[in-house]
Amino acid sequence: MTEIRNVVEKIKGDLMSERPYVIDEMISAKAIAARVEELCKNIQSEFVGTDKLIVVGLLRGSFVFIADLVRELDLPVEVDFLEASSYGDGMESSREVRILKDLRGAIEGRDVLVVEDIVDTGYTLSHVISLLKSRGPARLMSIALLDKPSRREVEVKADWTGFEIPDEFVVGYGIDYAQRNRNLDHIGKVRFTG
């Protein structure tokens, strides 16, 4: 049954990605840069004195955000990545979180910051936090660029949030729609035109 659902979602995603759309700017590149700077000050205060902060980016949507964060942080950092998926190429969460790529290094006894692009239903962040907690980090905190609390189905909240947004499908700054639009320097709302 799950396999059939995955095929149906893939077909829906393929069809939707062919629909014409425009992108309306929602959060400017300048606003994102200012917020990243502010968030990094908070992270530095929290992790002052750390031997090394392991910054774990959730691929693929967080890669631009994580790059900007680590450049702004005045802390010793190590970067690792974990790839989890609950979307595929569609616009709706499957609510089934799969780990596609695990961390390369151990986090036991280490300070860890999980970097998420967007918290929507909450399934991905909840699953990842639970998984990483089981590995015994000294401290485990999370940051999300975007938060859509109106879509939450699982009780989870990032320790820091860049922007709270309404229930809109967004792209840019690393976030994609069917693998497109990650390279935009801003966050934009997808509006279908046909």
SVG drawing of the C-alpha trace seen along z (x, -y; Angstrom):
<svg xmlns="http://www.w3.org/2000/svg" viewBox="-5 -44 42 46">
<polyline fill="none" stroke="black" stroke-width="0.4" points="0.0,0.0 2.8,-2.4 4.5,-1.7 1.3,-2.5 0.9,-5.7 4.5,-6.7 3.9,-6.1 0.7,-8.2 2.5,-11.0 5.4,-10.9 3.0,-11.2 1.1,-14.0 4.5,-15.7 5.5,-15.3 2.2,-16.8 2.3,-19.7 5.9,-20.6 4.7,-21.1 2.0,-23.6 2.9,-27.2 3.6,-29.3 5.1,-32.6 6.9,-33.4 5.9,-36.3 8.6,-37.6 7.6,-36.9 10.9,-37.5 13.7,-39.6 17.4,-38.6 18.2,-41.6 15.6,-40.6 17.0,-37.0 20.6,-38.3 19.6,-40.5 17.7,-37.7 20.6,-35.2 22.9,-37.7 20.5,-38.1 20.0,-34.4 23.8,-33.8 24.2,-36.1 21.6,-34.0 23.3,-30.8 26.7,-32.1 25.3,-33.1 23.8,-29.7 26.9,-27.7 29.6,-30.1 32.6,-28.0 31.8,-25.0 34.8,-22.9 33.1,-22.5 29.5,-22.9 28.4,-20.2 26.0,-21.9 23.8,-19.3 22.0,-20.5 18.9,-18.7 19.4,-18.2 18.6,-19.5 16.6,-22.5 18.8,-23.9 22.1,-24.0 22.0,-27.8 20.8,-28.6 23.5,-26.4 26.2,-28.0 25.1,-31.5 24.8,-30.4 28.3,-28.9 30.0,-31.8 28.3,-34.2 29.0,-32.1 32.1,-33.0 32.4,-29.5 34.5,-26.4 32.1,-24.4 32.0,-21.1 29.4,-20.6 27.6,-17.4 24.5,-16.5 21.5,-14.3 19.0,-13.8 15.4,-13.1 12.4,-13.1 8.7,-13.3 7.8,-15.1 9.4,-13.6 8.7,-15.9 5.1,-16.8 3.7,-19.7 2.2,-17.6 4.0,-15.8 3.7,-12.0 4.0,-12.0 6.4,-9.1 9.9,-10.2 12.7,-8.4 16.4,-8.9 18.2,-8.9 21.6,-9.9 22.9,-9.6 25.6,-11.6 29.2,-10.7 30.4,-11.5 29.4,-10.6 27.6,-13.2 27.8,-11.5 28.8,-14.0 28.9,-16.8 27.0,-20.1 24.7,-19.8 22.6,-22.3 20.1,-20.9 19.4,-23.2 16.0,-22.8 14.7,-24.8 11.0,-24.8 8.9,-23.2 5.6,-22.3 3.7,-19.3 6.6,-18.8 7.1,-15.1 10.6,-15.5 12.0,-17.7 10.4,-15.6 11.8,-12.4 15.3,-13.8 15.4,-15.3 14.3,-11.9 16.9,-10.0 19.7,-12.4 18.7,-12.5 19.1,-8.7 22.8,-9.2 23.6,-11.0 24.7,-14.5 25.7,-16.8 23.3,-19.5 20.9,-19.3 19.1,-22.4 17.4,-23.2 16.9,-26.2 14.5,-26.5 14.5,-29.2 10.8,-29.1 7.9,-27.9 4.3,-27.2 2.5,-26.6 -0.9,-26.5 0.2,-23.2 1.6,-21.5 0.4,-17.9 3.2,-16.9 4.0,-18.9 7.5,-20.2 9.0,-23.6 12.6,-24.7 14.6,-26.5 15.1,-29.4 13.0,-30.4 13.9,-32.8 10.4,-33.7 6.9,-32.5 4.9,-32.3 1.3,-31.5 0.3,-28.3 1.8,-29.0 4.0,-26.9 7.4,-28.6 10.6,-28.3 14.0,-30.0 17.1,-30.3 17.6,-26.5 14.0,-25.4 12.8,-23.9 9.6,-23.0 10.3,-19.7 14.1,-20.5 13.7,-24.0 14.1,-27.5 16.6,-26.6 18.9,-29.3 16.7,-32.3 18.2,-34.7 14.9,-35.3 11.8,-33.3 9.0,-33.4 5.4,-32.2 4.5,-29.8 1.4,-31.0 0.0,-28.8 -1.1,-30.7 -2.7,-27.8"/>
</svg>
